[in-house]
C-alpha cells in the first residue's frame, strides 16, 4: 500500500431534481512512474493510480484510465446530473492492487 494516500471529495449536500452539480476530487498520491532510481541505483517500482471511477446509486458517472504521465495528486472536476437523493461512490485503483473509496451523499428536494 502506498503511504500517505488520502482521497478528498467535494459534493454539494443538496440539489434540485435534474440539477447539474460540480464534483471535485483529489487524491494525495506520489504517483511513481517506475522510471526513476533510488540512491543505490535500484529502480523505484511503478506506483500510480491507474483508474478512477464515480458512481451514483450504482450507476457509472465517470470511468477514467490513467497512464504513468499523470501528475502527482490527481485532481478531477466534472459535472453530474442528480435525478434523486442518493450516494456518490468514488473509487481510485492503485497499481499495487489497493483500492481507495470515498462515499458522499446528496439530498434532492
N, CA, C and O atoms as CSV, one atom per row, in Angstrom:
chain,resi,resn,atom,element,x,y,z
A,1,UNK,N,N,0.845,-1.180,0.000
A,1,UNK,CA,C,0.000,0.000,0.000
A,1,UNK,C,C,0.888,1.239,0.000
A,1,UNK,O,O,1.837,1.339,0.777
A,2,UNK,N,N,0.570,2.161,-0.866
A,2,UNK,CA,C,1.295,3.429,-0.906
A,2,UNK,C,C,1.011,4.195,0.387
A,2,UNK,O,O,-0.115,4.195,0.883
A,3,UNK,N,N,2.032,4.841,0.919
A,3,UNK,CA,C,1.844,5.558,2.183
A,3,UNK,C,C,1.302,6.953,1.949
A,3,UNK,O,O,1.587,7.575,0.926
A,4,UNK,N,N,0.524,7.441,2.894
A,4,UNK,CA,C,0.009,8.804,2.862
A,4,UNK,C,C,-1.079,9.068,1.835
A,4,UNK,O,O,-1.348,10.224,1.506
A,5,UNK,N,N,-1.704,8.024,1.326
A,5,UNK,CA,C,-2.755,8.209,0.322
A,5,UNK,C,C,-4.036,8.659,1.018
A,5,UNK,O,O,-4.512,8.021,1.957
A,6,UNK,N,N,-4.585,9.786,0.530
A,6,UNK,CA,C,-5.792,10.312,1.147
A,6,UNK,C,C,-6.718,10.880,0.077
A,6,UNK,O,O,-6.380,11.876,-0.563
A,7,UNK,N,N,-7.899,10.252,-0.130
A,7,UNK,CA,C,-8.860,10.818,-1.080
A,7,UNK,C,C,-9.657,11.950,-0.450
A,7,UNK,O,O,-10.010,11.902,0.728
A,8,UNK,N,N,-9.934,12.976,-1.261
A,8,UNK,CA,C,-10.777,14.095,-0.822
A,8,UNK,C,C,-11.801,14.375,-1.913
A,8,UNK,O,O,-11.479,14.376,-3.101
A,9,UNK,N,N,-13.048,14.614,-1.490
A,9,UNK,CA,C,-14.144,14.814,-2.438
A,9,UNK,C,C,-15.042,15.941,-1.956
A,9,UNK,O,O,-15.334,16.052,-0.765
A,10,UNK,N,N,-15.484,16.789,-2.906
A,10,UNK,CA,C,-16.465,17.828,-2.608
A,10,UNK,C,C,-17.690,17.601,-3.479
A,10,UNK,O,O,-17.628,17.664,-4.706
A,11,UNK,N,N,-18.809,17.334,-2.807
A,11,UNK,CA,C,-20.109,17.160,-3.460
A,11,UNK,C,C,-21.091,18.040,-2.686
A,11,UNK,O,O,-21.086,18.029,-1.455
A,12,UNK,N,N,-21.934,18.803,-3.391
A,12,UNK,CA,C,-22.930,19.590,-2.655
A,12,UNK,C,C,-23.797,18.688,-1.771
A,12,UNK,O,O,-24.077,17.545,-2.134
A,13,UNK,N,N,-24.214,19.193,-0.634
A,13,UNK,CA,C,-25.057,18.401,0.267
A,13,UNK,C,C,-26.480,18.253,-0.257
A,13,UNK,O,O,-27.167,17.284,0.066
A,14,UNK,N,N,-26.932,19.235,-1.082
A,14,UNK,CA,C,-28.287,19.168,-1.619
A,14,UNK,C,C,-28.325,19.787,-3.016
A,14,UNK,O,O,-27.446,20.554,-3.409
A,15,UNK,N,N,-29.383,19.421,-3.749
A,15,UNK,CA,C,-29.592,19.933,-5.107
A,15,UNK,C,C,-31.056,19.739,-5.463
A,15,UNK,O,O,-31.787,19.044,-4.757
A,16,UNK,N,N,-31.482,20.350,-6.554
A,16,UNK,CA,C,-32.833,20.153,-7.078
A,16,UNK,C,C,-32.804,18.976,-8.051
A,16,UNK,O,O,-31.764,18.701,-8.650
A,17,UNK,N,N,-33.909,18.292,-8.213
A,17,UNK,CA,C,-34.005,17.164,-9.148
A,17,UNK,C,C,-33.638,17.638,-10.548
A,17,UNK,O,O,-34.171,18.637,-11.032
A,18,UNK,N,N,-32.722,16.915,-11.198
A,18,UNK,CA,C,-32.299,17.259,-12.545
A,18,UNK,C,C,-31.233,18.329,-12.621
A,18,UNK,O,O,-30.774,18.668,-13.712
A,19,UNK,N,N,-30.830,18.868,-11.482
A,19,UNK,CA,C,-29.814,19.918,-11.456
A,19,UNK,C,C,-28.441,19.345,-11.817
A,19,UNK,O,O,-28.110,18.215,-11.457
A,20,UNK,N,N,-27.659,20.141,-12.528
A,20,UNK,CA,C,-26.277,19.778,-12.827
A,20,UNK,C,C,-25.409,20.309,-11.687
A,20,UNK,O,O,-25.437,21.499,-11.375
A,21,UNK,N,N,-24.646,19.419,-11.074
A,21,UNK,CA,C,-23.762,19.816,-9.970
A,21,UNK,C,C,-22.302,19.640,-10.394
A,21,UNK,O,O,-21.999,18.899,-11.329
A,22,UNK,N,N,-21.424,20.320,-9.703
A,22,UNK,CA,C,-19.992,20.180,-9.945
A,22,UNK,C,C,-19.393,19.369,-8.807
A,22,UNK,O,O,-19.621,19.651,-7.631
A,23,UNK,N,N,-18.622,18.355,-9.182
A,23,UNK,CA,C,-17.957,17.479,-8.223
A,23,UNK,C,C,-16.455,17.670,-8.378
A,23,UNK,O,O,-15.942,17.727,-9.496
A,24,UNK,N,N,-15.750,17.768,-7.249
A,24,UNK,CA,C,-14.301,17.934,-7.259
A,24,UNK,C,C,-13.673,16.819,-6.434
A,24,UNK,O,O,-14.091,16.555,-5.307
A,25,UNK,N,N,-12.660,16.165,-7.011
A,25,UNK,CA,C,-11.962,15.108,-6.284
A,25,UNK,C,C,-10.458,15.301,-6.392
A,25,UNK,O,O,-9.948,15.804,-7.393
A,26,UNK,N,N,-9.769,14.894,-5.353
A,26,UNK,CA,C,-8.311,14.923,-5.330
A,26,UNK,C,C,-7.856,13.770,-4.460
A,26,UNK,O,O,-8.444,13.512,-3.410
A,27,UNK,N,N,-6.817,13.078,-4.887
A,27,UNK,CA,C,-6.255,12.032,-4.041
A,27,UNK,C,C,-4.765,12.311,-3.874
A,27,UNK,O,O,-4.040,12.493,-4.852
A,28,UNK,N,N,-4.325,12.340,-2.630
A,28,UNK,CA,C,-2.905,12.539,-2.337
A,28,UNK,C,C,-2.180,11.233,-2.628
A,28,UNK,O,O,-2.411,10.228,-1.956
A,29,UNK,N,N,-1.306,11.245,-3.627
A,29,UNK,CA,C,-0.591,10.034,-4.034
A,29,UNK,C,C,0.675,10.453,-4.777
A,29,UNK,O,O,0.622,11.343,-5.625
A,30,UNK,N,N,1.811,9.828,-4.475
A,30,UNK,CA,C,3.094,10.214,-5.066
A,30,UNK,C,C,3.176,9.964,-6.574
A,30,UNK,O,O,3.844,10.716,-7.283
A,31,UNK,N,N,2.514,8.930,-7.070
A,31,UNK,CA,C,2.492,8.604,-8.493
A,31,UNK,C,C,3.906,8.375,-9.035
A,31,UNK,O,O,4.397,9.169,-9.837
A,32,UNK,N,N,4.549,7.315,-8.610
A,32,UNK,CA,C,5.897,6.969,-9.067
A,32,UNK,C,C,5.810,6.262,-10.419
A,32,UNK,O,O,5.101,5.264,-10.550
A,33,UNK,N,N,6.525,6.770,-11.423
A,33,UNK,CA,C,6.430,6.270,-12.806
A,33,UNK,C,C,7.116,4.929,-13.044
A,33,UNK,O,O,6.811,4.253,-14.027
A,34,UNK,N,N,8.033,4.532,-12.169
A,34,UNK,CA,C,8.780,3.294,-12.373
A,34,UNK,C,C,10.017,3.508,-13.233
A,34,UNK,O,O,10.674,2.541,-13.620
A,35,UNK,N,N,10.340,4.749,-13.534
A,35,UNK,CA,C,11.492,5.048,-14.384
A,35,UNK,C,C,12.637,5.709,-13.618
A,35,UNK,O,O,13.716,5.913,-14.174
A,36,UNK,N,N,12.413,6.040,-12.362
A,36,UNK,CA,C,13.462,6.681,-11.560
A,36,UNK,C,C,14.206,5.623,-10.749
A,36,UNK,O,O,13.722,4.507,-10.560
A,37,UNK,N,N,15.398,6.001,-10.272
A,37,UNK,CA,C,16.200,5.111,-9.434
A,37,UNK,C,C,16.410,5.748,-8.069
A,37,UNK,O,O,16.426,6.971,-7.934
A,38,UNK,N,N,16.572,4.889,-7.049
A,38,UNK,CA,C,16.852,5.388,-5.702
A,38,UNK,C,C,18.345,5.684,-5.564
A,38,UNK,O,O,19.089,5.574,-6.539
A,39,UNK,N,N,18.787,6.056,-4.371
A,39,UNK,CA,C,20.185,6.437,-4.124
A,39,UNK,C,C,21.160,5.293,-4.402
A,39,UNK,O,O,22.328,5.542,-4.703
A,40,UNK,N,N,20.699,4.047,-4.304
A,40,UNK,CA,C,21.548,2.881,-4.548
A,40,UNK,C,C,21.522,2.430,-6.002
A,40,UNK,O,O,22.178,1.450,-6.355
A,41,UNK,N,N,20.771,3.132,-6.851
A,41,UNK,CA,C,20.704,2.776,-8.266
A,41,UNK,C,C,19.623,1.770,-8.615
A,41,UNK,O,O,19.537,1.326,-9.760
A,42,UNK,N,N,18.798,1.404,-7.644
A,42,UNK,CA,C,17.707,0.457,-7.896
A,42,UNK,C,C,16.492,1.191,-8.448
A,42,UNK,O,O,16.171,2.300,-8.020
A,43,UNK,N,N,15.825,0.556,-9.400
A,43,UNK,CA,C,14.623,1.157,-9.973
A,43,UNK,C,C,13.531,1.212,-8.908
A,43,UNK,O,O,13.247,0.216,-8.243
A,44,UNK,N,N,12.925,2.388,-8.755
A,44,UNK,CA,C,11.803,2.538,-7.827
A,44,UNK,C,C,10.577,1.973,-8.538
A,44,UNK,O,O,10.254,2.418,-9.639
A,45,UNK,N,N,9.882,0.997,-7.934
A,45,UNK,CA,C,8.740,0.357,-8.609
A,45,UNK,C,C,7.634,1.355,-8.964
A,45,UNK,O,O,7.376,2.313,-8.236
A,46,UNK,N,N,6.999,1.099,-10.094
A,46,UNK,CA,C,5.879,1.933,-10.524
A,46,UNK,C,C,4.760,1.849,-9.494
A,46,UNK,O,O,4.431,0.769,-9.003
A,47,UNK,N,N,4.189,2.987,-9.178
A,47,UNK,CA,C,3.063,3.056,-8.251
A,47,UNK,C,C,2.220,4.262,-8.646
A,47,UNK,O,O,2.490,5.392,-8.238
A,48,UNK,N,N,1.197,3.997,-9.446
A,48,UNK,CA,C,0.304,5.074,-9.859
A,48,UNK,C,C,-1.143,4.653,-9.639
A,48,UNK,O,O,-1.466,3.467,-9.572
A,49,UNK,N,N,-1.998,5.654,-9.530
A,49,UNK,CA,C,-3.428,5.416,-9.586
A,49,UNK,C,C,-3.701,5.197,-11.072
A,49,UNK,O,O,-3.491,6.101,-11.880
A,50,UNK,N,N,-4.168,4.001,-11.436
A,50,UNK,CA,C,-4.343,3.697,-12.852
A,50,UNK,C,C,-5.790,3.787,-13.335
A,50,UNK,O,O,-6.055,3.681,-14.533
A,51,UNK,N,N,-6.725,3.982,-12.406
A,51,UNK,CA,C,-8.133,4.106,-12.788
A,51,UNK,C,C,-8.893,4.875,-11.716
A,51,UNK,O,O,-8.628,4.731,-10.522
A,52,UNK,N,N,-9.842,5.693,-12.163
A,52,UNK,CA,C,-10.720,6.434,-11.260
A,52,UNK,C,C,-12.140,6.278,-11.767
A,52,UNK,O,O,-12.403,6.445,-12.958
A,53,UNK,N,N,-13.070,5.951,-10.853
A,53,UNK,CA,C,-14.476,5.844,-11.222
A,53,UNK,C,C,-15.338,6.607,-10.222
A,53,UNK,O,O,-14.965,6.795,-9.064
A,54,UNK,N,N,-16.495,7.038,-10.702
A,54,UNK,CA,C,-17.504,7.649,-9.843
A,54,UNK,C,C,-18.848,7.054,-10.238
A,54,UNK,O,O,-19.191,7.000,-11.419
A,55,UNK,N,N,-19.598,6.614,-9.250
A,55,UNK,CA,C,-20.925,6.049,-9.472
A,55,UNK,C,C,-21.940,6.818,-8.640
A,55,UNK,O,O,-21.630,7.324,-7.561
A,56,UNK,N,N,-23.158,6.894,-9.163
A,56,UNK,CA,C,-24.264,7.482,-8.409
A,56,UNK,C,C,-25.346,6.421,-8.283
A,56,UNK,O,O,-25.910,5.979,-9.283
A,57,UNK,N,N,-25.632,6.016,-7.054
A,57,UNK,CA,C,-26.619,4.960,-6.783
A,57,UNK,C,C,-26.359,3.733,-7.650
A,57,UNK,O,O,-27.293,3.131,-8.180
A,58,UNK,N,N,-25.084,3.362,-7.793
A,58,UNK,CA,C,-24.711,2.166,-8.529
A,58,UNK,C,C,-24.589,2.347,-10.034
A,58,UNK,O,O,-24.209,1.406,-10.729
A,59,UNK,N,N,-24.898,3.519,-10.555
A,59,UNK,CA,C,-24.807,3.776,-11.990
A,59,UNK,C,C,-23.530,4.572,-12.279
A,59,UNK,O,O,-23.267,5.588,-11.635
A,60,UNK,N,N,-22.741,4.104,-13.253
A,60,UNK,CA,C,-21.474,4.747,-13.578
A,60,UNK,C,C,-21.686,6.166,-14.095
A,60,UNK,O,O,-22.503,6.395,-14.987
A,61,UNK,N,N,-20.946,7.112,-13.532
A,61,UNK,CA,C,-20.987,8.509,-13.951
A,61,UNK,C,C,-19.740,8.835,-14.770
A,61,UNK,O,O,-19.821,9.500,-15.802
A,62,UNK,N,N,-18.585,8.358,-14.298
A,62,UNK,CA,C,-17.312,8.608,-14.984
A,62,UNK,C,C,-16.383,7.429,-14.714
A,62,UNK,O,O,-16.373,6.865,-13.620
A,63,UNK,N,N,-15.600,7.066,-15.737
A,63,UNK,CA,C,-14.638,5.974,-15.629
A,63,UNK,C,C,-13.407,6.395,-16.427
A,63,UNK,O,O,-13.461,6.493,-17.653
A,64,UNK,N,N,-12.293,6.646,-15.726
A,64,UNK,CA,C,-11.094,7.185,-16.362
A,64,UNK,C,C,-9.924,6.232,-16.141
A,64,UNK,O,O,-9.651,5.825,-15.012
A,65,UNK,N,N,-9.233,5.876,-17.230
A,65,UNK,CA,C,-7.990,5.119,-17.138
A,65,UNK,C,C,-6.834,6.107,-17.153
A,65,UNK,O,O,-6.781,6.999,-17.999
A,66,UNK,N,N,-5.907,5.945,-16.209
A,66,UNK,CA,C,-4.787,6.868,-16.074
A,66,UNK,C,C,-3.493,6.183,-16.505
A,66,UNK,O,O,-3.336,4.975,-16.330
A,67,UNK,N,N,-2.580,6.950,-17.061
A,67,UNK,CA,C,-1.306,6.449,-17.549
A,67,UNK,C,C,-0.171,7.006,-16.690
A,67,UNK,O,O,-0.397,7.918,-15.895
A,68,UNK,N,N,1.066,6.465,-16.839
A,68,UNK,CA,C,2.176,6.891,-15.985
A,68,UNK,C,C,2.483,8.384,-16.024
A,68,UNK,O,O,3.081,8.895,-15.077
A,69,UNK,N,N,2.108,9.094,-17.062
A,69,UNK,CA,C,2.416,10.527,-17.149
A,69,UNK,C,C,1.481,11.391,-16.302
A,69,UNK,O,O,1.642,12.611,-16.272
A,70,UNK,N,N,0.520,10.797,-15.622
A,70,UNK,CA,C,-0.404,11.559,-14.793
A,70,UNK,C,C,0.369,12.215,-13.641
A,70,UNK,O,O,1.326,11.644,-13.120
A,71,UNK,N,N,-0.047,13.386,-13.264
A,71,UNK,CA,C,0.675,14.131,-12.229
A,71,UNK,C,C,0.460,13.541,-10.837
A,71,UNK,O,O,-0.447,12.742,-10.605
A,72,UNK,N,N,1.317,13.960,-9.937
A,72,UNK,CA,C,1.156,13.627,-8.525
A,72,UNK,C,C,-0.158,14.229,-8.040
A,72,UNK,O,O,-0.561,15.293,-8.510
A,73,UNK,N,N,-0.822,13.566,-7.115
A,73,UNK,CA,C,-2.066,14.051,-6.519
A,73,UNK,C,C,-3.129,14.390,-7.579
A,73,UNK,O,O,-3.540,15.545,-7.691
A,74,UNK,N,N,-3.573,13.393,-8.354
A,74,UNK,CA,C,-4.515,13.680,-9.446
A,74,UNK,C,C,-5.822,14.320,-8.962
A,74,UNK,O,O,-6.421,13.907,-7.969
A,75,UNK,N,N,-6.228,15.339,-9.707
A,75,UNK,CA,C,-7.423,16.123,-9.403
A,75,UNK,C,C,-8.395,15.978,-10.565
A,75,UNK,O,O,-8.006,16.094,-11.728
A,76,UNK,N,N,-9.652,15.726,-10.249
A,76,UNK,CA,C,-10.706,15.671,-11.262
A,76,UNK,C,C,-11.842,16.590,-10.848
A,76,UNK,O,O,-12.235,16.629,-9.682
A,77,UNK,N,N,-12.361,17.326,-11.815
A,77,UNK,CA,C,-13.554,18.145,-11.621
A,77,UNK,C,C,-14.479,17.825,-12.784
A,77,UNK,O,O,-14.079,17.897,-13.946
A,78,UNK,N,N,-15.724,17.470,-12.463
A,78,UNK,CA,C,-16.674,17.113,-13.509
A,78,UNK,C,C,-18.090,17.432,-13.065
A,78,UNK,O,O,-18.353,17.670,-11.886
A,79,UNK,N,N,-18.998,17.432,-14.036
A,79,UNK,CA,C,-20.407,17.709,-13.756
A,79,UNK,C,C,-21.197,16.412,-13.755
A,79,UNK,O,O,-20.844,15.447,-14.433
A,80,UNK,N,N,-22.269,16.409,-12.983
A,80,UNK,CA,C,-23.182,15.270,-12.944
A,80,UNK,C,C,-24.598,15.794,-12.735
A,80,UNK,O,O,-24.803,16.829,-12.102
A,81,UNK,N,N,-25.560,15.072,-13.272
A,81,UNK,CA,C,-26.974,15.402,-13.079
A,81,UNK,C,C,-27.497,14.494,-11.977
A,81,UNK,O,O,-27.274,13.283,-11.997
A,82,UNK,N,N,-28.194,15.091,-11.014
A,82,UNK,CA,C,-28.743,14.295,-9.916
A,82,UNK,C,C,-30.271,14.239,-10.024
A,82,UNK,O,O,-30.946,15.239,-9.781
A,83,UNK,N,N,-30.810,13.085,-10.386
A,83,UNK,CA,C,-32.249,12.955,-10.535
A,83,UNK,C,C,-32.977,12.696,-9.215
A,83,UNK,O,O,-34.184,12.910,-9.110
A,84,UNK,N,N,-32.226,12.232,-8.206
A,84,UNK,CA,C,-32.835,11.835,-6.932
A,84,UNK,C,C,-31.784,11.865,-5.836
A,84,UNK,O,O,-30.589,11.990,-6.107
A,85,UNK,N,N,-32.235,11.750,-4.610
A,85,UNK,CA,C,-31.299,11.655,-3.488
A,85,UNK,C,C,-30.526,10.351,-3.598
A,85,UNK,O,O,-31.040,9.354,-4.104
A,86,UNK,N,N,-29.302,10.367,-3.126
A,86,UNK,CA,C,-28.526,9.131,-3.174
A,86,UNK,C,C,-27.083,9.333,-2.783
A,86,UNK,O,O,-26.708,10.334,-2.173
A,87,UNK,N,N,-26.286,8.349,-3.154
A,87,UNK,CA,C,-24.878,8.320,-2.784
A,87,UNK,C,C,-23.981,8.268,-4.011
A,87,UNK,O,O,-24.216,7.502,-4.945
A,88,UNK,N,N,-22.951,9.101,-3.986
A,88,UNK,CA,C,-21.870,9.015,-4.960
A,88,UNK,C,C,-20.782,8.165,-4.337
A,88,UNK,O,O,-20.423,8.370,-3.178
A,89,UNK,N,N,-20.257,7.220,-5.086
A,89,UNK,CA,C,-19.138,6.408,-4.634
A,89,UNK,C,C,-17.972,6.653,-5.579
A,89,UNK,O,O,-18.088,6.461,-6.790
A,90,UNK,N,N,-16.851,7.078,-5.017
A,90,UNK,CA,C,-15.659,7.396,-5.779
A,90,UNK,C,C,-14.606,6.337,-5.470
A,90,UNK,O,O,-14.379,6.009,-4.306
A,91,UNK,N,N,-13.963,5.802,-6.506
A,91,UNK,CA,C,-13.001,4.725,-6.317
A,91,UNK,C,C,-11.745,5.002,-7.128
A,91,UNK,O,O,-11.816,5.326,-8.313
A,92,UNK,N,N,-10.596,4.871,-6.477
A,92,UNK,CA,C,-9.298,5.005,-7.113
A,92,UNK,C,C,-8.608,3.648,-7.019
A,92,UNK,O,O,-8.588,3.033,-5.953
A,93,UNK,N,N,-8.044,3.183,-8.126
A,93,UNK,CA,C,-7.379,1.882,-8.189
A,93,UNK,C,C,-5.876,2.100,-8.354
A,93,UNK,O,O,-5.439,2.815,-9.256
A,94,UNK,N,N,-5.087,1.472,-7.471
A,94,UNK,CA,C,-3.638,1.623,-7.463
A,94,UNK,C,C,-2.997,0.423,-8.165
A,94,UNK,O,O,-3.567,-0.667,-8.184
A,95,UNK,N,N,-1.801,0.632,-8.746
A,95,UNK,CA,C,-1.062,-0.453,-9.396
A,95,UNK,C,C,-0.818,-1.647,-8.485
A,95,UNK,O,O,-0.811,-2.790,-8.940
A,96,UNK,N,N,-0.618,-1.382,-7.201
A,96,UNK,CA,C,-0.288,-2.467,-6.284
A,96,UNK,C,C,-1.517,-3.254,-5.823
A,96,UNK,O,O,-1.412,-4.120,-4.954
A,97,UNK,N,N,-2.678,-2.954,-6.405
A,97,UNK,CA,C,-3.901,-3.685,-6.063
A,97,UNK,C,C,-4.749,-3.002,-5.015
A,97,UNK,O,O,-5.884,-3.415,-4.775
A,98,UNK,N,N,-4.220,-1.958,-4.380
A,98,UNK,CA,C,-5.010,-1.240,-3.383
A,98,UNK,C,C,-6.141,-0.472,-4.055
A,98,UNK,O,O,-6.006,0.012,-5.179
A,99,UNK,N,N,-7.245,-0.373,-3.350
A,99,UNK,CA,C,-8.410,0.365,-3.831
A,99,UNK,C,C,-8.812,1.341,-2.726
A,99,UNK,O,O,-8.967,0.961,-1.565
A,100,UNK,N,N,-8.974,2.601,-3.111
A,100,UNK,CA,C,-9.348,3.646,-2.163
A,100,UNK,C,C,-10.743,4.130,-2.532
A,100,UNK,O,O,-11.011,4.435,-3.694
A,101,UNK,N,N,-11.630,4.201,-1.546
A,101,UNK,CA,C,-13.024,4.539,-1.808
A,101,UNK,C,C,-13.486,5.648,-0.871
A,101,UNK,O,O,-13.100,5.703,0.296
A,102,UNK,N,N,-14.318,6.523,-1.412
A,102,UNK,CA,C,-14.946,7.594,-0.634
A,102,UNK,C,C,-16.399,7.677,-1.080
A,102,UNK,O,O,-16.685,7.601,-2.275
A,103,UNK,N,N,-17.314,7.831,-0.138
A,103,UNK,CA,C,-18.738,7.939,-0.459
A,103,UNK,C,C,-19.288,9.258,0.090
A,103,UNK,O,O,-19.008,9.645,1.224
A,104,UNK,N,N,-20.075,9.932,-0.743
A,104,UNK,CA,C,-20.710,11.179,-0.327
A,104,UNK,C,C,-22.189,11.118,-0.705
A,104,UNK,O,O,-22.546,10.660,-1.790
A,105,UNK,N,N,-23.034,11.582,0.201
A,105,UNK,CA,C,-24.473,11.592,-0.028
A,105,UNK,C,C,-24.927,12.964,-0.500
A,105,UNK,O,O,-24.315,13.979,-0.171
A,106,UNK,N,N,-26.015,12.985,-1.280
A,106,UNK,CA,C,-26.627,14.216,-1.705
A,106,UNK,C,C,-28.131,14.072,-1.550
A,106,UNK,O,O,-28.704,13.025,-1.852
A,107,UNK,N,N,-28.763,15.140,-1.074
A,107,UNK,CA,C,-30.205,15.145,-0.855
A,107,UNK,C,C,-30.856,15.995,-1.954
A,107,UNK,O,O,-30.467,17.141,-2.180
A,108,UNK,N,N,-31.850,15.413,-2.628
A,108,UNK,CA,C,-32.583,16.132,-3.667
A,108,UNK,C,C,-33.941,16.494,-3.150
A,108,UNK,O,O,-34.687,15.646,-2.660
A,109,UNK,N,N,-34.262,17.775,-3.263
A,109,UNK,CA,C,-35.533,18.223,-2.729
A,109,UNK,C,C,-36.312,19.063,-3.707
A,109,UNK,O,O,-37.413,19.516,-3.393
